[in-house]
Amino acid sequence: MITVHHLNDSRSHRILWLLEELGLPYEIKAYQRIPQTRLAPPELKAIHPLGKSPVVTEGDRTIIESGAIIDYLIRRHGGGRLQPAPETPAYDDYVQWLHYAEGSAMLPLVLHVYTARLGDAKAPLVPRIESEIANHLGFLDSALTGRSYLLGDAFTGADVQMSFIGEVAGMQGKRADYPNLDAWVARLHERPAYQAAVRRGGPYSLAR
């Protein structure tokens, strides 16, 4: 049985959603953020030393990192669904999106959150952070021009992985400036499997 160690309002929502898209049986072990810090509780360290979510366990396997988990679930359990054929150029694009989400796109959005706590001390950092956010969101918006999903008309695990970027951009009030990105996120939220994941995993405050 696949177990998702699920932290509220976190990247682990993506994994629940993917499992719903694949129609796979799974169970949830839920964890709540510490209200004062919004950090994960120490109980997650018993699952993996980093104490982060998402974590998926299956049998004797423990898998961390959203991109690696998405790859694992689709490769091991997808039966060819939700990814291009590995021998095609589209597969290279798919893998690129899996890595890009956390490898590049997420960093300036995270810095925006953390530097907001610095008050006036953040001023020297703001122009560079905002420039990088605009760079990445503009790239994503351009990539979605004339497309329903990142790889065209076909929904894939790349859309699941990249969805968090669009949701955080919305949380920060930046998504409306990028109409293709905004429409893509709305399209993702309309998917029955996305909505099923919210019902099963609990309220998800980034989903706007």
Buried (B, 14 or more C-beta within 10 A) or exposed (E): EBBBBBBBBBBBBBBBBBBBBBEBEBEBBEBEBEEEEEEBEEEBEEBBEEBBBBBBBBEEEEBBBBBEBBBBBBEEBBEEEBBBEEEEEBBEBBBEBBEBBBEBBBBBBEBBEEBEEEEEEBEEBBEEBBEBBBEBBEBBBEBBEEEBBBBEEBBBBBBBBBBBBBBBBBBBEBBEEBEBBBBBBEBBBEBEBBBBBBEBBBEBEBBE
